[in-house]
Amino acid sequence: MAKVGSRIILAFDFGTKTIGVAIGNEITQTATALTAIKAQDGIPNKEQLAKYIEEWKPDIFVVGLPLNMDGTYQDLTYRAKKFGNRLSANFRKQVFFKDERLSTTEARDHLYGVGGFKNLAKSNIDCYSAVVILEAFMAEELAKQKV
């Protein structure tokens, strides 16, 4: 496994109908939106998911953890955890969970700023939310390394 600071990371913005996917690289500290995978009741299309994992060969996964604003868990939080645990078991990669509060708001603001209303398709928001989650995770990891 690659060492911290040089990992390729695949991140997910979990949802019951779509799951946003982004890829990132710790060396550059940047993430790029890839796609929104269709899901049925939170279970993604396995072939589509496997295709992205095979193509990008990530070292780890990051899954956004949808918490209530006060930090407590909700039903979707447990479902996101289950999704992450299945990812880890099926693809034998470590999964990190990252608080995703306000990631959708940040994604919408960014997308609107660069493309107006026409850029606010749900799939765009889901993908860019995964970017927000991943970049926040990488910034946090970098801060830990500097301590």
Sequence and secondary structure as in RCSB ss.txt:
>XXXX:A:sequence
MAKVGSRIILAFDFGTKTIGVAIGNEITQTATALTAIKAQDGIPNKEQLAKYIEEWKPDIFVVGLPLNMDGTYQD
LTYRAKKFGNRLSANFRKQVFFKDERLSTTEARDHLYGVGGFKNLAKSNIDCYSAVVILEAFMAEELAKQKV
>XXXX:A:secstr
   TTS EEEEEE  SSEEEEEEEETTTTEEEEEEEEEEETTEE HHHHHHHHHHH  SEEEEEE   TTS   H
HHHHHHHHHHHHHHHHT EEEEEE TTHHHHHHHHHHHHH GGG  HHHHHHHHHHHHHHHHHHHHHHHHH 
